Amino acid sequence: MPHLIALTVRSIVFNALFYVNITVRMIIALPTILLPYSYLRRVLRAYARSSLLLLRIICGIDVEWRGREKLPQGAFIVACKHQSLWETFALFALLPDPTYVLKRELMWLPLFGWLATKARMIPIDRGARASALARMIALARREIAQSRQVVIFPEGTRRPPDAVPIYLPGVAHLYAETGLSCVPVALNSGLYWPRRSLLRNPGKVLVEVLDPIPPGLGRREFLLHLQKVLERATARLVAEGRQSMQRHL
């Protein structure tokens, strides 16, 4: 019981400071709307690093980046597992200049939407299907021309660590139409920042950059290969994380 109380208190303190931090950072970033994008990129990286620091200091949640040397130079696709809110900001600390494929509704939020527009994120209308995919490709090509990394969550939404995978065709469409290599990124963030939960469990988030998938595969072949390697690596990281959590109980 004392452990649960302490965990709850730390989680509440972190959550409060996390949202204060993001709000303050967005207000600070507002003038960058009138400046070159490079200024906003610095704010985004600082926000990611400060959030990771808050997690480490308050909640005892650290991160281990594995396989960073496998990241190619320039533009490529990042197909990342999506278990929590954690990876939506943490990848700014991993990648040189990421742009995210995200749901269109987020662009309507005050402050966030304005800055996401300035950061040239890639909104997608998940109800429009064919037209949404065409728009996604057009916007992705614009950012690829600037040597940016296009981050897409293959399942489209957050899924718990043990959920049966449901890979959507968007990532295969992006891969086929852009002719870029795709870098799978596995993680176990859902163990420490569970979806729909207040608690932030102490431990170490493991993030592993897997071998890039070169361009040229057929869409179905690519999607099957991506799911196989990404799910296998994710299961391994989740199992490793759970073993570590058991040892520290």
C-alpha positions as CSV (number, residue, x, y, z in Angstrom):
1,M,0.0,0.0,0.0
2,P,2.7,2.6,0.8
3,H,4.3,1.8,-2.5
4,L,1.1,2.4,-4.4
5,I,0.5,5.6,-2.6
6,A,4.0,6.8,-3.4
7,L,3.6,5.7,-7.1
8,T,0.3,7.6,-7.3
9,V,1.7,10.8,-5.8
10,R,4.7,10.7,-8.1
11,S,2.4,10.1,-11.1
12,I,0.1,13.0,-10.2
13,V,3.0,15.3,-9.7
14,F,4.6,14.3,-13.0
15,N,1.3,14.6,-15.0
16,A,0.7,18.1,-13.6
17,L,4.3,19.2,-14.5
18,F,4.2,17.5,-17.9
19,Y,1.1,19.4,-19.0
20,V,2.4,22.6,-17.5
21,N,5.7,22.0,-19.4
22,I,3.9,21.4,-22.7
23,T,1.7,24.4,-22.3
24,V,4.6,26.7,-21.4
25,R,6.6,25.3,-24.3
26,M,3.8,25.9,-26.8
27,I,3.4,29.5,-25.6
28,I,7.1,30.1,-25.9
29,A,7.0,28.6,-29.4
30,L,4.2,30.8,-30.7
31,P,6.6,33.5,-32.0
32,T,8.4,30.8,-34.1
33,I,5.3,30.7,-36.3
34,L,6.7,33.9,-37.9
35,L,10.3,32.5,-38.1
36,P,12.0,29.8,-40.1
37,Y,11.0,26.3,-39.1
38,S,14.5,25.6,-37.6
39,Y,13.6,27.7,-34.6
40,L,10.5,25.6,-33.8
41,R,12.6,22.4,-34.3
42,R,14.8,23.5,-31.4
43,V,11.8,24.1,-29.2
44,L,10.5,20.6,-30.0
45,R,13.7,18.9,-29.2
46,A,14.0,20.9,-25.9
47,Y,10.4,19.9,-25.0
48,A,11.2,16.2,-25.7
49,R,14.4,16.3,-23.6
50,S,12.7,18.2,-20.7
51,S,9.8,15.7,-20.7
52,L,12.2,12.7,-20.5
53,L,14.1,14.5,-17.7
54,L,10.9,15.0,-15.7
55,L,10.1,11.3,-16.2
56,R,13.5,10.3,-14.9
57,I,13.6,12.6,-11.9
58,I,10.0,12.3,-10.7
59,C,8.9,8.8,-11.8
60,G,12.2,6.9,-12.1
61,I,11.5,6.2,-15.8
62,D,14.6,6.2,-17.9
63,V,15.2,5.3,-21.6
64,E,17.7,3.0,-23.4
65,W,18.1,3.6,-27.1
66,R,19.3,0.6,-29.0
67,G,20.5,0.4,-32.6
68,R,20.8,4.1,-33.2
69,E,23.7,3.4,-35.5
70,K,21.2,1.7,-37.9
71,L,19.4,5.0,-38.7
72,P,20.1,6.0,-42.3
73,Q,21.1,9.5,-43.3
74,G,18.5,11.9,-44.8
75,A,14.9,11.0,-45.4
76,F,13.3,7.6,-44.5
77,I,10.1,6.2,-43.1
78,V,9.9,5.3,-39.4
79,A,7.3,2.6,-38.6
80,C,7.1,2.8,-34.8
81,K,5.0,0.8,-32.4
82,H,2.5,2.9,-30.6
83,Q,1.8,1.9,-27.0
84,S,1.5,5.2,-25.2
85,L,1.8,9.0,-25.4
86,W,5.5,8.6,-24.7
87,E,6.7,8.0,-28.3
88,T,4.7,10.9,-29.6
89,F,7.3,13.2,-28.1
90,A,10.3,11.0,-27.3
91,L,11.2,10.4,-31.0
92,F,12.2,14.1,-31.2
93,A,15.2,13.1,-29.1
94,L,16.1,10.2,-31.4
95,L,15.6,11.5,-34.9
96,P,17.2,14.5,-36.6
97,D,14.0,16.1,-38.0
98,P,10.9,14.0,-37.7
99,T,7.4,14.8,-39.1
100,Y,4.5,12.7,-37.8
101,V,1.5,11.2,-39.7
102,L,-1.3,12.1,-37.3
103,K,-5.1,12.3,-37.2
104,R,-6.5,15.5,-38.7
105,E,-8.5,16.4,-35.6
106,L,-5.3,17.2,-33.7
107,M,-4.7,20.1,-36.1
108,W,-7.9,21.8,-34.9
109,L,-6.6,22.2,-31.3
110,P,-5.6,25.7,-30.3
111,L,-1.8,26.2,-29.9
112,F,-1.0,22.6,-30.7
113,G,-2.7,22.7,-34.1
114,W,-1.1,26.0,-35.0
115,L,2.4,24.7,-34.1
116,A,1.8,21.3,-35.8
117,T,0.9,23.2,-38.9
118,K,4.1,25.3,-38.7
119,A,6.1,22.0,-38.0
120,R,4.5,20.6,-41.2
121,M,3.1,17.5,-39.6
122,I,1.1,15.3,-41.9
123,P,-2.6,15.2,-41.0
124,I,-4.8,12.4,-42.3
125,D,-8.6,12.1,-42.4
126,R,-9.0,8.4,-41.4
127,G,-12.6,8.4,-42.7
128,A,-11.7,9.5,-46.2
129,R,-9.5,6.5,-47.1
130,A,-8.3,6.9,-50.8
131,S,-8.3,10.7,-50.8
132,A,-6.6,10.7,-47.4
133,L,-3.8,8.4,-48.6
134,A,-3.3,10.6,-51.7
135,R,-3.0,13.7,-49.5
136,M,-0.7,11.9,-47.1
137,I,1.7,10.9,-49.9
138,A,1.7,14.5,-51.3
139,L,2.5,16.0,-48.0
140,A,5.1,13.3,-47.2
141,R,6.9,14.0,-50.5
142,R,7.1,17.7,-49.6
143,E,8.9,16.8,-46.3
144,I,11.0,14.1,-47.9
145,A,12.4,16.8,-50.2
146,Q,13.6,18.5,-47.1
147,S,15.4,15.3,-45.9
148,R,13.0,14.7,-43.0
149,Q,12.0,11.4,-41.4
150,V,8.3,10.5,-41.8
151,V,7.0,8.8,-38.6
152,I,4.0,6.6,-38.9
153,F,2.3,4.3,-36.4
154,P,1.3,1.2,-38.5
155,E,-1.7,0.4,-36.3
156,G,-2.9,4.0,-36.4
157,T,-3.7,4.3,-32.7
158,R,-2.3,3.3,-29.3
159,R,-2.4,-0.4,-28.5
160,P,-1.5,-2.1,-25.2
161,P,1.7,-4.2,-25.1
162,D,-0.1,-7.6,-25.5
163,A,-2.7,-6.5,-28.0
164,V,-3.2,-8.6,-31.2
165,P,-1.5,-6.5,-33.9
166,I,-3.8,-4.8,-36.5
167,Y,-1.6,-3.2,-39.2
168,L,-3.3,-0.8,-41.5
169,P,-2.4,-0.3,-45.2
170,G,-1.2,3.3,-44.8
171,V,2.4,2.4,-44.0
172,A,2.6,0.0,-47.0
173,H,1.2,2.8,-49.2
174,L,3.7,5.3,-47.9
175,Y,6.5,2.8,-48.5
176,A,5.5,1.9,-52.0
177,E,4.7,5.5,-53.2
178,T,7.8,7.2,-51.8
179,G,10.4,4.6,-52.7
180,L,12.1,5.1,-49.3
181,S,13.6,2.6,-46.9
182,C,11.5,1.9,-43.8
183,V,13.1,1.7,-40.3
184,P,11.0,-0.3,-37.9
185,V,11.2,0.9,-34.3
186,A,10.2,-1.4,-31.5
187,L,9.6,-0.4,-27.9
188,N,7.9,-1.3,-24.6
189,S,6.7,2.1,-23.4
190,G,3.2,0.8,-22.6
191,L,4.6,-0.9,-19.5
192,Y,5.6,2.4,-17.9
193,W,3.1,4.8,-19.4
194,P,0.0,2.7,-19.8
195,R,-2.8,4.0,-22.1
196,R,-5.8,5.3,-20.2
197,S,-4.0,5.2,-16.8
198,L,-2.8,7.9,-14.4
199,L,0.1,5.8,-13.2
200,R,3.6,6.1,-14.5
201,N,5.5,2.9,-13.5
202,P,9.2,3.2,-12.7
203,G,11.7,1.4,-15.0
204,K,13.5,1.7,-18.2
205,V,11.8,2.2,-21.6
206,L,13.6,0.1,-24.2
207,V,13.6,1.4,-27.7
208,E,15.2,-0.6,-30.5
209,V,15.9,0.6,-34.0
210,L,15.7,-2.5,-36.3
211,D,17.4,-3.1,-39.6
212,P,16.0,-0.8,-42.3
213,I,13.8,-2.5,-44.9
214,P,15.1,-1.4,-48.3
215,P,12.7,-0.1,-51.0
216,G,11.4,-2.4,-53.7
217,L,9.2,-5.0,-51.9
218,G,5.6,-5.4,-52.9
219,R,3.1,-3.9,-50.6
220,R,1.8,-7.2,-49.1
221,E,5.3,-8.6,-48.8
222,F,6.5,-5.4,-47.1
223,L,3.6,-5.3,-44.7
224,L,4.0,-9.0,-43.7
225,H,7.7,-8.5,-43.2
226,L,7.3,-5.3,-41.2
227,Q,4.7,-6.9,-38.9
228,K,6.9,-10.0,-38.4
229,V,10.1,-8.2,-37.4
230,L,8.4,-5.4,-35.5
231,E,6.1,-7.7,-33.4
232,R,8.9,-10.1,-32.7
233,A,11.2,-7.4,-31.4
234,T,8.4,-5.7,-29.4
235,A,7.5,-9.0,-27.7
236,R,11.2,-9.4,-26.7
237,L,11.4,-5.9,-25.3
238,V,8.1,-6.2,-23.4
239,A,9.3,-9.5,-21.9
240,E,12.6,-8.0,-20.9
241,G,10.8,-5.0,-19.3
242,R,8.5,-7.2,-17.4
243,Q,11.4,-9.3,-16.0
244,S,13.1,-6.1,-14.9
245,M,10.0,-4.9,-13.2
246,Q,9.6,-8.2,-11.3
247,R,13.2,-8.0,-10.1
248,H,12.6,-4.5,-8.6
249,L,9.3,-5.4,-6.8
